[in-house]
């Protein structure tokens, strides 16, 4: 599957995918500007995986994921095996309380539930088994983190 994320959600996606045994392309959008999103990279990954989730830490009402999902549906409808999944926090108004903020934002449990739902809906099984070497995106992610390059990578 393809996971689109930014900032702190990249590490969370890597950790949860590893825990769940999911082989995934994790794409760091590296921008929150709707006009600067690299749909060519997203399309290349989507043609390979045929399902996609937009992972955001923010609350549902302040999410740009709906706009991105709409654009993906328009551009890549024929490549999708299921609807674009949005994994975001709950509906909540902006708050200054740390407790309320943590209750509203998406975390690892939300991500696990969303990915499990995607696997169930597409009848896929996790590709990774405990004890096997995990190739692919984790090695690329480490290489990206060590180089400090600002280019986009499919992980």
Rosetta constraint file for C-alpha pairs under 8 A:
AtomPair CA 1 CA 22 HARMONIC 7.97 0.50
AtomPair CA 1 CA 23 HARMONIC 7.05 0.50
AtomPair CA 1 CA 24 HARMONIC 4.88 0.50
AtomPair CA 1 CA 25 HARMONIC 6.29 0.50
AtomPair CA 1 CA 46 HARMONIC 7.77 0.50
AtomPair CA 1 CA 49 HARMONIC 4.95 0.50
AtomPair CA 1 CA 50 HARMONIC 6.88 0.50
AtomPair CA 1 CA 51 HARMONIC 5.29 0.50
AtomPair CA 1 CA 52 HARMONIC 5.76 0.50
AtomPair CA 1 CA 53 HARMONIC 7.80 0.50
AtomPair CA 2 CA 24 HARMONIC 5.59 0.50
AtomPair CA 2 CA 25 HARMONIC 4.69 0.50
AtomPair CA 2 CA 26 HARMONIC 5.91 0.50
AtomPair CA 2 CA 27 HARMONIC 7.41 0.50
AtomPair CA 2 CA 45 HARMONIC 6.49 0.50
AtomPair CA 2 CA 46 HARMONIC 6.40 0.50
AtomPair CA 2 CA 49 HARMONIC 6.31 0.50
AtomPair CA 2 CA 50 HARMONIC 7.94 0.50
AtomPair CA 2 CA 51 HARMONIC 6.20 0.50
AtomPair CA 2 CA 52 HARMONIC 4.55 0.50
AtomPair CA 2 CA 53 HARMONIC 6.33 0.50
AtomPair CA 3 CA 13 HARMONIC 7.59 0.50
AtomPair CA 3 CA 24 HARMONIC 6.90 0.50
AtomPair CA 3 CA 25 HARMONIC 6.14 0.50
AtomPair CA 3 CA 26 HARMONIC 4.73 0.50
AtomPair CA 3 CA 27 HARMONIC 6.13 0.50
AtomPair CA 3 CA 52 HARMONIC 5.76 0.50
AtomPair CA 3 CA 53 HARMONIC 4.94 0.50
AtomPair CA 3 CA 54 HARMONIC 5.92 0.50
AtomPair CA 3 CA 55 HARMONIC 6.71 0.50
AtomPair CA 4 CA 26 HARMONIC 6.04 0.50
AtomPair CA 4 CA 27 HARMONIC 4.98 0.50
AtomPair CA 4 CA 28 HARMONIC 6.21 0.50
AtomPair CA 4 CA 29 HARMONIC 6.53 0.50
AtomPair CA 4 CA 52 HARMONIC 7.57 0.50
AtomPair CA 4 CA 53 HARMONIC 6.23 0.50
AtomPair CA 4 CA 54 HARMONIC 4.76 0.50
AtomPair CA 4 CA 55 HARMONIC 5.87 0.50
AtomPair CA 5 CA 9 HARMONIC 5.80 0.50
AtomPair CA 5 CA 10 HARMONIC 5.73 0.50
AtomPair CA 5 CA 13 HARMONIC 7.89 0.50
AtomPair CA 5 CA 26 HARMONIC 7.36 0.50
AtomPair CA 5 CA 27 HARMONIC 6.34 0.50
AtomPair CA 5 CA 28 HARMONIC 5.30 0.50
AtomPair CA 5 CA 29 HARMONIC 6.03 0.50
AtomPair CA 5 CA 54 HARMONIC 6.25 0.50
AtomPair CA 5 CA 55 HARMONIC 5.07 0.50
AtomPair CA 5 CA 56 HARMONIC 6.21 0.50
AtomPair CA 6 CA 10 HARMONIC 5.87 0.50
AtomPair CA 6 CA 28 HARMONIC 5.26 0.50
AtomPair CA 6 CA 29 HARMONIC 5.61 0.50
AtomPair CA 6 CA 30 HARMONIC 6.00 0.50
AtomPair CA 6 CA 31 HARMONIC 7.43 0.50
AtomPair CA 6 CA 55 HARMONIC 7.97 0.50
AtomPair CA 6 CA 56 HARMONIC 7.31 0.50
AtomPair CA 7 CA 28 HARMONIC 7.63 0.50
AtomPair CA 7 CA 30 HARMONIC 7.53 0.50
AtomPair CA 8 CA 12 HARMONIC 6.74 0.50
AtomPair CA 9 CA 13 HARMONIC 5.94 0.50
AtomPair CA 9 CA 55 HARMONIC 6.99 0.50
AtomPair CA 9 CA 56 HARMONIC 6.74 0.50
AtomPair CA 9 CA 57 HARMONIC 6.69 0.50
AtomPair CA 10 CA 14 HARMONIC 6.31 0.50
AtomPair CA 10 CA 26 HARMONIC 7.34 0.50
AtomPair CA 10 CA 27 HARMONIC 7.99 0.50
AtomPair CA 10 CA 28 HARMONIC 6.60 0.50
AtomPair CA 11 CA 15 HARMONIC 6.16 0.50
AtomPair CA 12 CA 16 HARMONIC 6.02 0.50
AtomPair CA 12 CA 108 HARMONIC 6.69 0.50
AtomPair CA 13 CA 17 HARMONIC 5.87 0.50
AtomPair CA 13 CA 26 HARMONIC 7.31 0.50
AtomPair CA 13 CA 111 HARMONIC 7.61 0.50
AtomPair CA 14 CA 18 HARMONIC 6.15 0.50
AtomPair CA 14 CA 26 HARMONIC 7.52 0.50
AtomPair CA 14 CA 138 HARMONIC 7.29 0.50
AtomPair CA 15 CA 19 HARMONIC 6.19 0.50
AtomPair CA 16 CA 20 HARMONIC 6.02 0.50
AtomPair CA 16 CA 108 HARMONIC 6.82 0.50
AtomPair CA 16 CA 111 HARMONIC 7.35 0.50
AtomPair CA 16 CA 112 HARMONIC 6.64 0.50
AtomPair CA 17 CA 21 HARMONIC 5.86 0.50
AtomPair CA 17 CA 22 HARMONIC 4.91 0.50
AtomPair CA 17 CA 23 HARMONIC 6.92 0.50
AtomPair CA 17 CA 24 HARMONIC 7.07 0.50
AtomPair CA 18 CA 22 HARMONIC 6.28 0.50
AtomPair CA 18 CA 23 HARMONIC 7.87 0.50
AtomPair CA 18 CA 128 HARMONIC 7.77 0.50
AtomPair CA 20 CA 112 HARMONIC 7.72 0.50
AtomPair CA 20 CA 126 HARMONIC 6.89 0.50
AtomPair CA 20 CA 128 HARMONIC 7.86 0.50
AtomPair CA 21 CA 126 HARMONIC 5.02 0.50
AtomPair CA 21 CA 127 HARMONIC 5.86 0.50
AtomPair CA 21 CA 128 HARMONIC 4.13 0.50
AtomPair CA 21 CA 129 HARMONIC 6.12 0.50
AtomPair CA 21 CA 130 HARMONIC 7.59 0.50
AtomPair CA 22 CA 126 HARMONIC 4.78 0.50
AtomPair CA 22 CA 127 HARMONIC 5.55 0.50
AtomPair CA 22 CA 128 HARMONIC 5.98 0.50
AtomPair CA 23 CA 126 HARMONIC 7.16 0.50
AtomPair CA 23 CA 127 HARMONIC 5.82 0.50
AtomPair CA 23 CA 128 HARMONIC 6.74 0.50
AtomPair CA 24 CA 137 HARMONIC 7.39 0.50
AtomPair CA 24 CA 155 HARMONIC 7.88 0.50
AtomPair CA 25 CA 45 HARMONIC 6.77 0.50
AtomPair CA 25 CA 137 HARMONIC 6.70 0.50
AtomPair CA 25 CA 154 HARMONIC 6.04 0.50
AtomPair CA 25 CA 155 HARMONIC 5.31 0.50
AtomPair CA 26 CA 137 HARMONIC 7.37 0.50
AtomPair CA 26 CA 154 HARMONIC 6.13 0.50
AtomPair CA 26 CA 155 HARMONIC 5.05 0.50
AtomPair CA 27 CA 42 HARMONIC 7.56 0.50
AtomPair CA 27 CA 152 HARMONIC 7.68 0.50
AtomPair CA 27 CA 153 HARMONIC 6.61 0.50
AtomPair CA 27 CA 154 HARMONIC 5.19 0.50
AtomPair CA 27 CA 155 HARMONIC 6.20 0.50
AtomPair CA 28 CA 152 HARMONIC 6.84 0.50
AtomPair CA 28 CA 153 HARMONIC 7.20 0.50
AtomPair CA 28 CA 154 HARMONIC 7.68 0.50
AtomPair CA 29 CA 37 HARMONIC 6.52 0.50
AtomPair CA 29 CA 38 HARMONIC 7.42 0.50
AtomPair CA 29 CA 152 HARMONIC 7.52 0.50
AtomPair CA 30 CA 152 HARMONIC 7.39 0.50
AtomPair CA 31 CA 36 HARMONIC 6.91 0.50
AtomPair CA 31 CA 37 HARMONIC 6.80 0.50
AtomPair CA 32 CA 36 HARMONIC 7.95 0.50
AtomPair CA 32 CA 37 HARMONIC 7.84 0.50
AtomPair CA 32 CA 64 HARMONIC 7.75 0.50
AtomPair CA 33 CA 37 HARMONIC 6.81 0.50
AtomPair CA 34 CA 64 HARMONIC 8.00 0.50
AtomPair CA 34 CA 67 HARMONIC 7.76 0.50
AtomPair CA 34 CA 68 HARMONIC 7.36 0.50
AtomPair CA 38 CA 42 HARMONIC 6.58 0.50
AtomPair CA 39 CA 43 HARMONIC 5.86 0.50
AtomPair CA 39 CA 72 HARMONIC 7.85 0.50
AtomPair CA 40 CA 44 HARMONIC 6.23 0.50
AtomPair CA 41 CA 45 HARMONIC 6.40 0.50
AtomPair CA 41 CA 154 HARMONIC 7.54 0.50
AtomPair CA 42 CA 46 HARMONIC 6.05 0.50
AtomPair CA 43 CA 47 HARMONIC 6.02 0.50
AtomPair CA 43 CA 76 HARMONIC 6.80 0.50
AtomPair CA 44 CA 48 HARMONIC 6.68 0.50
AtomPair CA 45 CA 49 HARMONIC 6.24 0.50
AtomPair CA 45 CA 154 HARMONIC 7.68 0.50
AtomPair CA 46 CA 50 HARMONIC 5.01 0.50
AtomPair CA 46 CA 51 HARMONIC 6.30 0.50
AtomPair CA 46 CA 52 HARMONIC 6.78 0.50
AtomPair CA 46 CA 76 HARMONIC 7.90 0.50
AtomPair CA 46 CA 79 HARMONIC 6.71 0.50
AtomPair CA 46 CA 80 HARMONIC 7.37 0.50
AtomPair CA 47 CA 79 HARMONIC 5.68 0.50
AtomPair CA 50 CA 79 HARMONIC 5.60 0.50
AtomPair CA 50 CA 80 HARMONIC 4.85 0.50
AtomPair CA 50 CA 81 HARMONIC 5.43 0.50
AtomPair CA 50 CA 82 HARMONIC 7.81 0.50
AtomPair CA 51 CA 80 HARMONIC 5.58 0.50
AtomPair CA 51 CA 81 HARMONIC 5.89 0.50
AtomPair CA 51 CA 82 HARMONIC 6.18 0.50
AtomPair CA 51 CA 83 HARMONIC 7.61 0.50
AtomPair CA 51 CA 84 HARMONIC 6.96 0.50
AtomPair CA 52 CA 80 HARMONIC 7.91 0.50
AtomPair CA 52 CA 84 HARMONIC 5.57 0.50
AtomPair CA 52 CA 85 HARMONIC 6.35 0.50
AtomPair CA 53 CA 84 HARMONIC 5.83 0.50
AtomPair CA 53 CA 85 HARMONIC 4.45 0.50
AtomPair CA 53 CA 86 HARMONIC 5.57 0.50
AtomPair CA 53 CA 87 HARMONIC 6.85 0.50
AtomPair CA 54 CA 65 HARMONIC 6.22 0.50
AtomPair CA 54 CA 69 HARMONIC 7.50 0.50
AtomPair CA 54 CA 84 HARMONIC 7.56 0.50
AtomPair CA 54 CA 85 HARMONIC 6.24 0.50
AtomPair CA 54 CA 86 HARMONIC 4.87 0.50
AtomPair CA 54 CA 87 HARMONIC 6.03 0.50
AtomPair CA 55 CA 65 HARMONIC 7.95 0.50
AtomPair CA 55 CA 86 HARMONIC 6.21 0.50
AtomPair CA 55 CA 87 HARMONIC 4.81 0.50
AtomPair CA 55 CA 88 HARMONIC 6.18 0.50
AtomPair CA 55 CA 111 HARMONIC 7.53 0.50
AtomPair CA 56 CA 63 HARMONIC 7.31 0.50
AtomPair CA 56 CA 65 HARMONIC 7.41 0.50
AtomPair CA 56 CA 86 HARMONIC 7.85 0.50
AtomPair CA 56 CA 87 HARMONIC 6.21 0.50
AtomPair CA 56 CA 88 HARMONIC 4.98 0.50
AtomPair CA 56 CA 89 HARMONIC 7.48 0.50
AtomPair CA 56 CA 106 HARMONIC 6.97 0.50
AtomPair CA 57 CA 88 HARMONIC 5.72 0.50
AtomPair CA 57 CA 89 HARMONIC 6.12 0.50
AtomPair CA 57 CA 105 HARMONIC 5.44 0.50
AtomPair CA 57 CA 106 HARMONIC 4.68 0.50
AtomPair CA 57 CA 107 HARMONIC 6.83 0.50
AtomPair CA 58 CA 62 HARMONIC 6.57 0.50
AtomPair CA 58 CA 63 HARMONIC 6.15 0.50
AtomPair CA 58 CA 88 HARMONIC 6.12 0.50
AtomPair CA 58 CA 89 HARMONIC 5.64 0.50
AtomPair CA 58 CA 104 HARMONIC 7.87 0.50
AtomPair CA 58 CA 105 HARMONIC 5.42 0.50
AtomPair CA 58 CA 106 HARMONIC 6.60 0.50
AtomPair CA 59 CA 63 HARMONIC 6.35 0.50
AtomPair CA 59 CA 88 HARMONIC 6.12 0.50
AtomPair CA 59 CA 89 HARMONIC 4.32 0.50
AtomPair CA 59 CA 90 HARMONIC 5.26 0.50
AtomPair CA 59 CA 91 HARMONIC 5.78 0.50
AtomPair CA 59 CA 92 HARMONIC 6.20 0.50
AtomPair CA 59 CA 104 HARMONIC 6.07 0.50
AtomPair CA 59 CA 105 HARMONIC 5.59 0.50
AtomPair CA 59 CA 106 HARMONIC 7.34 0.50
AtomPair CA 60 CA 88 HARMONIC 5.79 0.50
AtomPair CA 60 CA 89 HARMONIC 5.56 0.50
AtomPair CA 60 CA 90 HARMONIC 5.50 0.50
AtomPair CA 60 CA 91 HARMONIC 5.15 0.50
AtomPair CA 60 CA 92 HARMONIC 7.43 0.50
AtomPair CA 61 CA 91 HARMONIC 5.91 0.50
AtomPair CA 61 CA 92 HARMONIC 7.06 0.50
AtomPair CA 61 CA 93 HARMONIC 7.83 0.50
AtomPair CA 63 CA 88 HARMONIC 7.61 0.50
AtomPair CA 64 CA 68 HARMONIC 6.59 0.50
AtomPair CA 65 CA 69 HARMONIC 5.89 0.50
AtomPair CA 65 CA 86 HARMONIC 6.71 0.50
AtomPair CA 66 CA 70 HARMONIC 6.08 0.50
AtomPair CA 66 CA 86 HARMONIC 7.68 0.50
AtomPair CA 67 CA 71 HARMONIC 6.33 0.50
AtomPair CA 68 CA 72 HARMONIC 6.17 0.50
AtomPair CA 69 CA 73 HARMONIC 6.12 0.50
AtomPair CA 69 CA 84 HARMONIC 6.03 0.50
AtomPair CA 69 CA 85 HARMONIC 7.97 0.50
AtomPair CA 69 CA 86 HARMONIC 7.80 0.50
AtomPair CA 70 CA 74 HARMONIC 6.27 0.50
AtomPair CA 71 CA 75 HARMONIC 6.12 0.50
AtomPair CA 72 CA 76 HARMONIC 5.55 0.50
AtomPair CA 72 CA 77 HARMONIC 7.18 0.50
AtomPair CA 72 CA 84 HARMONIC 7.79 0.50
AtomPair CA 73 CA 77 HARMONIC 4.83 0.50
AtomPair CA 73 CA 83 HARMONIC 7.95 0.50
AtomPair CA 73 CA 84 HARMONIC 7.31 0.50
AtomPair CA 76 CA 80 HARMONIC 6.70 0.50
AtomPair CA 80 CA 84 HARMONIC 7.80 0.50
AtomPair CA 81 CA 122 HARMONIC 7.33 0.50
AtomPair CA 82 CA 121 HARMONIC 7.60 0.50
AtomPair CA 82 CA 122 HARMONIC 7.07 0.50
AtomPair CA 85 CA 114 HARMONIC 7.65 0.50
AtomPair CA 85 CA 118 HARMONIC 7.57 0.50
AtomPair CA 87 CA 106 HARMONIC 7.42 0.50
AtomPair CA 87 CA 110 HARMONIC 6.92 0.50
AtomPair CA 87 CA 111 HARMONIC 6.36 0.50
AtomPair CA 87 CA 114 HARMONIC 6.14 0.50
AtomPair CA 88 CA 105 HARMONIC 7.17 0.50
AtomPair CA 88 CA 106 HARMONIC 5.26 0.50
AtomPair CA 88 CA 110 HARMONIC 7.56 0.50
AtomPair CA 89 CA 104 HARMONIC 5.44 0.50
AtomPair CA 89 CA 105 HARMONIC 4.30 0.50
AtomPair CA 89 CA 106 HARMONIC 4.02 0.50
AtomPair CA 89 CA 107 HARMONIC 7.73 0.50
AtomPair CA 89 CA 110 HARMONIC 7.70 0.50
AtomPair CA 90 CA 104 HARMONIC 5.10 0.50
AtomPair CA 90 CA 105 HARMONIC 6.55 0.50
AtomPair CA 90 CA 106 HARMONIC 7.33 0.50
AtomPair CA 91 CA 104 HARMONIC 7.05 0.50
AtomPair CA 92 CA 104 HARMONIC 6.16 0.50
AtomPair CA 94 CA 101 HARMONIC 7.93 0.50
AtomPair CA 95 CA 100 HARMONIC 6.90 0.50
AtomPair CA 95 CA 101 HARMONIC 6.31 0.50
AtomPair CA 96 CA 100 HARMONIC 7.94 0.50
AtomPair CA 96 CA 101 HARMONIC 7.30 0.50
AtomPair CA 97 CA 101 HARMONIC 6.05 0.50
AtomPair CA 98 CA 102 HARMONIC 6.10 0.50
AtomPair CA 99 CA 103 HARMONIC 6.33 0.50
AtomPair CA 100 CA 104 HARMONIC 6.27 0.50
AtomPair CA 101 CA 105 HARMONIC 6.24 0.50
AtomPair CA 106 CA 110 HARMONIC 5.77 0.50
AtomPair CA 106 CA 111 HARMONIC 7.38 0.50
AtomPair CA 107 CA 111 HARMONIC 6.34 0.50
AtomPair CA 108 CA 112 HARMONIC 6.06 0.50
AtomPair CA 109 CA 113 HARMONIC 6.12 0.50
AtomPair CA 110 CA 114 HARMONIC 6.13 0.50
AtomPair CA 111 CA 115 HARMONIC 6.07 0.50
AtomPair CA 112 CA 116 HARMONIC 5.99 0.50
AtomPair CA 113 CA 117 HARMONIC 6.16 0.50
AtomPair CA 114 CA 118 HARMONIC 6.29 0.50
AtomPair CA 115 CA 119 HARMONIC 6.19 0.50
AtomPair CA 116 CA 120 HARMONIC 6.10 0.50
AtomPair CA 117 CA 121 HARMONIC 6.01 0.50
AtomPair CA 118 CA 122 HARMONIC 6.12 0.50
AtomPair CA 119 CA 123 HARMONIC 5.76 0.50
AtomPair CA 119 CA 124 HARMONIC 5.00 0.50
AtomPair CA 119 CA 125 HARMONIC 6.55 0.50
AtomPair CA 119 CA 126 HARMONIC 7.89 0.50
AtomPair CA 120 CA 124 HARMONIC 6.63 0.50
AtomPair CA 128 CA 132 HARMONIC 7.08 0.50
AtomPair CA 128 CA 134 HARMONIC 7.04 0.50
AtomPair CA 134 CA 138 HARMONIC 7.49 0.50
AtomPair CA 135 CA 139 HARMONIC 6.72 0.50
AtomPair CA 136 CA 140 HARMONIC 6.54 0.50
AtomPair CA 136 CA 155 HARMONIC 7.15 0.50
AtomPair CA 137 CA 141 HARMONIC 5.89 0.50
AtomPair CA 137 CA 154 HARMONIC 7.49 0.50
AtomPair CA 137 CA 155 HARMONIC 4.05 0.50
AtomPair CA 138 CA 142 HARMONIC 6.17 0.50
AtomPair CA 138 CA 155 HARMONIC 6.85 0.50
AtomPair CA 139 CA 143 HARMONIC 6.23 0.50
AtomPair CA 140 CA 144 HARMONIC 6.11 0.50
AtomPair CA 140 CA 155 HARMONIC 5.58 0.50
AtomPair CA 141 CA 145 HARMONIC 6.14 0.50
AtomPair CA 141 CA 155 HARMONIC 5.75 0.50
AtomPair CA 142 CA 146 HARMONIC 6.17 0.50
AtomPair CA 143 CA 147 HARMONIC 6.23 0.50
AtomPair CA 144 CA 148 HARMONIC 6.27 0.50
AtomPair CA 144 CA 149 HARMONIC 6.58 0.50
AtomPair CA 144 CA 153 HARMONIC 7.58 0.50
AtomPair CA 145 CA 149 HARMONIC 7.84 0.50
